[in-house]
Amino acid sequence: MRKPSALLLAAVLAWLTALGWLTAPAAHAADNGNWSVFPASTGAAQRPYFYLSADPGTTLDDKVTVANKTAAPLSFRLYGADAYNTERDGGFAVRTEKERQTGVGAWAKPGRTTLTVPARSQVTVAFTLTVPPDAEPGDHVGALVALDDRVAPGSGADGKVAVGIQQAVGARIYLRVGGPTVPALAVEDVSLSQHRPLVPGVGESRADITYTLHNRGNVTLTPKVALSATGLFGRTLLSRGLAKVPSELLPGQRVTLTEVWRGAPQLDWGDVKLRATARDAQGSAGVSFVALPWLPLAVLLAAALAYPTHRAVRRHRTARA
């Protein structure tokens, strides 16, 4: 018999199995193959997400639809959740049901928090989104999430059941609260870690460049990052745009990323610079580096130290003779 604490832990640890819908935006409903969650049709073209705008102190009314694609009824818990960027790669994610919600997740209230959807059917639920009078202007992002009531067994070490798995799918909510919008983007904490073969030319030389992208404004940004490196006398060693950048960087979020520079110099002295740009915002930062082949230098240094010692020993022996 599995302990209740294991089931509770499962809701958090196994949540990541349901994040296939938490990727770059696409014009279709959030879907994991068994069920989907999407804005209810308004008679116009189907909305991929909720795109809402409101002033502080106002309430919006809308509807969300949960569609069951399986041959059996499914039961869900429906709740609002705040969105954030993951630490691992800056991907779009939302808070779990147990976590504290402070934005859209706290403001969005579905008319029903539990529902059962018959096989190959769908259910539409009304919800309200109440913007507090003191809400900060700008973008607030979250989702309405349908969490499966079932806890499927998961596999632990040696094939033993360790934790359960709960799946969830959510429809994103992009809310713009009226007031001044301030786009601001910064590159912070740039560092460079070098990895060189002991013998130059034998093996791969690379450098790992780590940096933090910080959305310091109150609007969602789509950043682009350019990496450049110069060596002695201003020689260009590297210049390229980076692909592993979040497609959406939410307000206030920081994401730490690492870019690998393969073929980094083994003997040089220069600077690395990262420049991030987004609509009406930009930021840059860099770090200096010194690349030296340590083994040859160590051998030369040892020889340089050994030579005067050897001469001193010879003079001492000559004086005694």
Residue pairs with C-beta under 8 A, 6 or more apart in sequence:
2 161
2 164
6 162
6 163
6 164
7 151
7 164
8 98
9 163
10 151
10 154
10 163
10 164
10 165
10 166
11 96
11 97
11 98
11 147
11 151
11 166
12 96
12 98
13 163
14 154
14 163
14 164
14 165
14 166
15 96
15 166
15 168
17 165
17 167
18 32
18 166
18 167
18 168
18 169
19 91
19 93
20 32
21 30
21 31
21 32
21 169
21 170
22 91
22 92
22 93
22 94
23 91
23 92
24 92
24 247
24 248
25 48
25 49
25 172
25 247
25 248
26 48
27 48
28 48
29 36
29 37
29 38
29 46
29 48
29 67
29 171
30 36
30 37
30 38
30 143
30 169
30 170
30 171
30 172
31 169
32 167
32 169
33 69
34 68
34 69
34 70
34 74
34 167
35 66
35 67
35 68
35 69
35 70
35 74
35 76
35 117
35 146
35 148
35 169
36 66
36 67
36 69
36 169
37 64
37 65
37 66
37 67
37 144
37 145
37 146
37 169
37 170
37 171
38 46
38 47
38 48
38 64
38 65
38 67
38 171
39 46
39 47
39 48
39 49
39 50
39 62
39 63
39 64
39 65
39 171
40 62
40 63
40 64
40 65
40 124
41 65
49 171
49 172
49 173
49 174
50 62
50 64
50 144
50 171
50 172
50 173
50 174
50 175
51 174
52 60
52 62
52 129
52 173
52 174
52 175
52 176
53 175
53 176
53 177
53 178
54 60
54 129
54 131
54 175
54 176
54 177
54 178
55 131
55 177
55 178
55 179
56 131
56 132
56 133
56 134
56 135
56 137
56 177
56 178
56 179
57 131
57 132
57 133
57 135
58 130
58 131
59 128
59 129
59 130
59 131
60 128
60 129
60 130
60 131
61 126
61 127
61 128
62 126
62 127
62 129
63 124
63 125
63 126
63 127
64 78
64 110
64 124
64 125
64 127
64 144
64 171
65 122
65 123
65 124
65 125
66 76
66 78
66 115
66 117
66 122
66 123
66 124
66 125
66 146
67 117
67 121
67 122
68 74
68 117
68 118
68 119
68 120
68 121
68 122
69 120
70 119
70 120
71 119
71 120
72 119
73 116
73 117
73 118
73 119
74 116
74 117
74 148
75 114
75 115
75 116
75 117
75 148
75 149
75 150
76 114
76 115
76 116
76 117
76 146
76 147
76 148
76 149
77 97
77 113
77 114
77 146
77 147
77 149
78 110
78 112
78 113
78 114
78 115
78 125
78 144
78 145
78 146
78 147
79 97
79 105
79 110
79 113
79 144
79 145
79 147
80 101
80 104
80 105
80 106
80 107
80 108
80 109
80 110
80 127
80 142
80 143
80 144
80 145
80 173
81 94
81 95
81 96
81 97
81 99
81 101
81 104
81 105
81 142
81 143
81 144
81 145
81 170
82 94
82 95
82 101
82 102
82 103
82 104
82 105
82 106
82 141
82 142
83 92
83 93
83 94
83 95
83 104
83 141
83 142
83 143
83 172
83 250
84 93
84 94
84 95
84 250
84 253
85 91
85 92
85 93
85 246
85 248
85 249
85 250
85 253
85 254
85 255
86 92
86 93
86 255
87 255
87 256
89 244
89 246
89 255
89 257
90 213
90 245
90 246
90 249
90 255
90 257
91 246
92 172
92 247
92 248
94 105
94 142
94 143
94 145
94 170
95 101
95 105
97 145
97 147
101 142
103 140
103 141
103 142
104 129
104 140
104 141
104 142
104 143
104 173
104 175
105 142
105 143
107 129
107 130
107 131
107 132
107 140
108 127
108 128
108 129
108 142
108 144
108 173
109 127
109 128
109 129
109 130
110 125
110 126
110 127
110 144
111 125
111 126
111 127
111 128
112 125
115 123
115 125
117 123
127 144
129 173
129 175
131 175
131 177
135 177
136 177
136 179
136 218
137 177
137 178
137 179
137 180
137 181
137 218
138 176
138 177
138 179
138 181
138 182
138 217
138 218
138 219
138 251
139 174
139 175
139 176
139 177
139 218
139 219
139 220
139 250
139 251
140 175
140 176
140 177
140 251
141 172
141 173
141 174
141 175
141 220
141 250
141 251
142 172
142 173
142 175
143 170
143 171
143 172
143 173
144 170
144 171
144 173
145 168
145 169
145 170
146 168
146 169
146 170
147 166
147 167
147 168
148 166
148 167
148 168
150 166
151 164
151 165
151 166
152 164
152 165
152 166
152 167
153 161
153 164
153 165
154 161
154 162
154 163
154 164
154 165
155 161
155 162
156 162
156 163
174 220
181 217
181 218
181 219
182 217
182 218
182 219
183 217
183 219
183 221
183 278
183 279
183 280
183 281
184 215
184 216
184 217
184 281
184 283
185 213
185 214
185 215
185 216
185 217
185 221
185 223
185 249
185 276
185 277
185 278
185 281
185 282
185 283
186 213
186 214
186 216
186 276
186 283
186 285
187 211
187 212
187 213
187 214
187 225
187 274
187 275
187 276
187 283
187 284
187 285
188 211
188 212
188 213
188 214
188 254
188 285
189 210
189 211
189 212
189 256
190 209
190 210
190 211
190 272
190 274
190 285
190 286
190 287
191 209
191 210
191 211
191 287
192 207
192 208
192 209
192 210
192 272
192 287
192 289
193 207
193 208
193 210
194 205
194 206
194 207
194 264
194 289
194 291
195 204
195 205
195 206
195 207
195 208
196 205
196 264
196 266
196 291
196 293
196 294
197 203
197 204
197 205
197 266
198 294
198 295
199 295
199 296
200 266
200 267
200 293
200 296
204 262
204 263
205 263
205 264
205 265
205 266
206 260
206 261
206 262
206 263
206 264
207 260
207 261
207 264
207 272
207 289
208 258
208 259
208 260
208 261
209 227
209 258
209 259
209 260
209 261
209 272
209 274
210 256
210 257
210 258
210 259
211 256
211 257
211 259
211 274
211 285
212 254
212 255
212 256
212 257
213 223
213 225
213 245
213 246
213 249
213 254
213 255
213 257
213 276
214 253
214 254
214 283
215 221
215 249
215 250
215 251
215 252
215 253
215 254
216 252
217 251
217 281
218 251
218 252
219 251
220 248
220 249
220 250
220 251
221 248
221 249
221 278
221 279
221 281
222 247
222 248
222 249
222 278
222 279
223 245
223 246
223 249
223 276
223 277
223 278
224 241
224 242
224 245
224 276
224 277
224 278
225 241
225 242
225 245
225 274
225 275
225 276
225 277
226 239
226 240
226 241
226 242
226 274
226 275
226 276
226 277
227 238
227 239
227 240
227 241
227 242
227 259
227 261
227 272
227 273
227 274
228 236
228 238
228 239
228 240
228 272
228 273
228 275
229 236
229 237
229 238
229 239
229 261
229 270
229 271
229 272
229 273
230 236
230 237
230 270
230 271
231 237
231 265
231 268
231 269
231 270
232 268
232 269
232 270
235 270
237 264
237 265
237 268
237 270
238 261
238 272
242 257
242 259
244 257
244 259
245 257
246 255
249 255
249 278
261 272
264 291
265 291
266 291
266 292
266 293
267 291
267 292
267 293
268 289
268 290
268 291
269 288
269 289
269 290
269 291
270 288
270 289
271 286
271 287
271 288
271 289
272 286
272 287
272 288
272 289
273 284
273 285
273 286
274 284
274 285
274 286
275 282
275 283
275 284
276 282
276 283
276 284
